[in-house]
Amino acid sequence: MKTVISFLIIFSILVVFHEYGHFIAARKSGILVREFAIGFGPKMVSWRQNHTTFTIRWLPIGGYVRMAGAGDDDSTIEPGTMGTLQVNEAGIVTKIDISEQNSTLSGIPIQIAAADLVDDLTIKGNENADPDQPRTFHVDHDALIIESDGTEVQIAPRDVQFQSVSVWKRMMTNFAGPFNNFLLAIVGFAVVAFLQGGVLSTQNFVGEIKANSVAEAAGLKTSDQILKVDQVKTPTWVKLVTEIQNKPNQPVTLTVKRDQKNLKIKLTPNAVKLSGKSYGQIGIMNRIDRSFGAKVKYGFTTTIATGRQILTVLGSFFTGGFSLNKLSGPVGIFKGTSQVVNAGFTNIVWFLAMLSINLGLVNLVPIPGLDGGKILLNLIEVIRRKPIPAEKEGMITLIGAGLILVLFIAVTWNDIARYFIK
């Protein structure tokens, strides 16, 4: 149960932060966000703020935003729908109730014959379902509609729809989801650094010396700065380790800076075998940097380094062959969660940050249906200097969504086979 709860929390945080990026960018771009939902399924609770309806739904997995006029937003009312209209003193419709139990609103009962809530902002129909009482009502620009499931959202006139803003604003809105995942990763890794009390320094200073090691016998001391291994300069810890590993059982001379003086220390690294290959080892560890700046910097550097590793894996699909084992879906994430949940809170935060980078980068892959595919269509529009026809864009997105669904099923089955079918 602990793993299940942790999985739901981690997955929801990832998706909600992603969607919040789209939400903020859309709002800044003048796009109406009709609903920001946490979870899926039937509505548990809802409230409205600044033209957006916020809902918490019963299935606690992820969330979504409904932007006016976007592909997943339906603003139509089918002819013949029974509803109730609430009007103001001027006779303008301010609220439309077409819920399954349209008794939540006191007002004018109507059988709707036609409704244009995008351009003309009118509703035509028969009052009390009487064919002898046809009427046309004008609808307020910011009118509310109670949908069939009881969710109350604002209508979506043309001027606040996704396609009505510039292509650059749409591109920014599409990119904002992955960007938010990168920000979450930076914060997550920085939190890990603070929880650990510091990070391993990337500089060439000795932090800890193991007892009875080659380094101790040679006279190395904590805080020594190793400038060279033989004649090779070692400005970073990675370079230092690499040079020592390349010298198993070989005498070397270290140039060491101690108290503003340069010393020459001779030693012979022990040979340690790993995967059939020998590596040099002298028994030192790098210094822990406990400064505030180092902890914050760790958030950025680790995000960049992890991102590069993920891009390398993605690139291998084109250079080294496609393999489902390189991908993980919800089952793989659940398995990973089960492995880190008992390792402590720090490991859970690290896992969340790593998954956030994965989600951000994968979403930028230029496949229709993903954010990267949407950005690609935006760029094509910029090059063409005119919008892609809505029906063509819809078809491209539908094909992309189908491919993603097939890949999702394949990855999920592969994860089940890897982790649960022996």
C-alpha positions, 0 to 999 in steps of 0.5 A, a space after each residue: 500500500 505504501 508503494 501504491 500511495 507513493 506511486 500515485 503521489 509521484 505520478 500526480 506531481 509530475 503530471 500536475 506540474 506539467 499541466 500547470 506549466 501549460 496553464 500559466 503560459 495559456 493564461 499569460 497568452 490570453 487563452 481561456 483555461 476552462 478547467 484545471 483538473 487534478 485527477 480523472 473521472 467523476 468530479 469530487 469537488 470544484 471551485 472557480 477562480 479568475 475564469 477557470 474552474 478547478 476540479 479535483 476528481 476521484 481517480 488520483 492519477 495525473 490531471 489535465 487542462 482544458 484550453 478554450 478551442 484546443 483539440 480536447 475542448 468541446 464547446 458544442 450543445 447538441 440540438 434537442 438538448 434540454 436545459 435551463 437558462 438563467 438571464 440577467 435584468 437585460 435578458 442576457 443569458 449568464 448561465 446555461 444548465 445542460 446537466 443530466 439533472 438540469 434542476 440545479 438552476 432556477 430559470 427558463 426551461 428550454 429545448 435547445 434547437 441551436 447554440 452558437 457559443 463561439 461567434 454569435 453567442 446565441 441560443 435558439 430553442 423552444 421555451 418549455 419545449 413548446 414548439 409554439 414558443 421559439 425564442 432566441 437568447 443572446 449569451 454573455 461573453 463570460 457566461 457559465 455552462 453546467 455540463 452534463 456531469 455537473 461541472 460548471 465552466 465558462 463558455 469559450 468565445 472565439 477571441 479567447 480560444 487557443 487558435 486565436 492567439 499568435 503562433 509564438 504564444 501557442 508555441 510558448 504554451 506548448 513548450 511550457 509543460 516540459 519546461 515546468 518539468 525541467 524546473 521541477 527537476 532542478 528544484 528536486 535535485 537541489 532539495 536532495 543536495 540540501 537533505 544530504 547536507 552537501 554535494 561531492 565537490 567537482 574540484 581536485 581536493 582530497 576529502 577523505 582518506 581510507 585507513 591503511 590505503 595507498 594514499 595514507 601510506 604515501 602521506 596524502 592529507 585531507 584538503 590536499 589539492 592534486 594538481 598533476 598525475 605525473 605530467 598530466 594536469 588534473 583540474 577536476 576530480 573526474 580527470 584525477 580519478 581517470 588518470 589514477 584508474 589508468 595506472 594500476 600497479 604503476 608508479 606515479 608522481 603526484 604534484 600536490 598543493 598543500 599550504 600554498 606549497 607544491 609537493 611531489 608524492 610518489 605512490 603506486 595505485 593498487 589494481 582493482 578488477 571490475 568486469 575483467 579489467 584492472 583499475 588503479 585505486 589509491 583510497 581517497 574520496 573527494 571533498 563534500 561541498 556544504 555551501 549554499 551555492 553548491 547545493 543550488 548549483 547541484 540542481 542545475 548541473 545534475 539536471 543537465 547531466 541527467 538530461 544528456 544521458 536521456 538524450 543519449 538513450 533517445 538517440 540510440 533508437 536511431 543509431 543502435 536500434 529500437 528496443 522497448 527495454 530502453 523505455 518504461 511506462 507506468 508499470 516501470 515507474 511503479 516498479 522503480 517506486 517500489 525500489 526507492 520507497 523504502 530507501 528513504 525520502 531523499 531517494 524518493 525526491 531524487 527519483 521524482 526529479 529524474 522522472 520529471 526530466 524524462 517526462 519533459 524530454 520525452 514530451 518534446 519528441 516531435 511526434 504528433 500528439 506530444 508537445 514536441 509534435 505540436 511545436 513542430 506544427 507551430 514551426 511549420 506554420 511559421 515557415 508557411 506563414 499561414 495556419 495549417 487547416 484545422 482538419 489536417 492538423 486534427 488528422 495528424 494529431 489523431 494519427 500521432 495519438 494512435 501511434 502513442 497509444 500503440 507504443 504505450 500498450 507495447 511498453 506496458 506489456 514489455 514492463 509487465 513481462 520484464 518485472 512480473 512474468 518470469 
